[in-house]
Amino acid sequence: MTPDRHAESREELARLEAALEGLDARHRRALLLKVRAGFSYEEIASRMRVSVSNVGVLIHRARDRLRKALAEGGSR
């Protein structure tokens, strides 16, 4: 990896981390349990004490808000 690409990767990671921190705690937790921990919707529902359908909504909204935050950050 070139030094320029390495710097770009660090910047992208910093933007992603900032966008994650900007999420509501419940949205962030549901998304991280799915993406980082690899839990099923059922496992996330059990851990968060919500319905499976609510997990789907939380994850969908989290991803949507991340996309928007990253798009806004990229246009600055």
Secondary structure as UniProt FT lines:
FT   HELIX           3..21
FT   HELIX           25..35
FT   HELIX           41..48
FT   HELIX           52..74
//
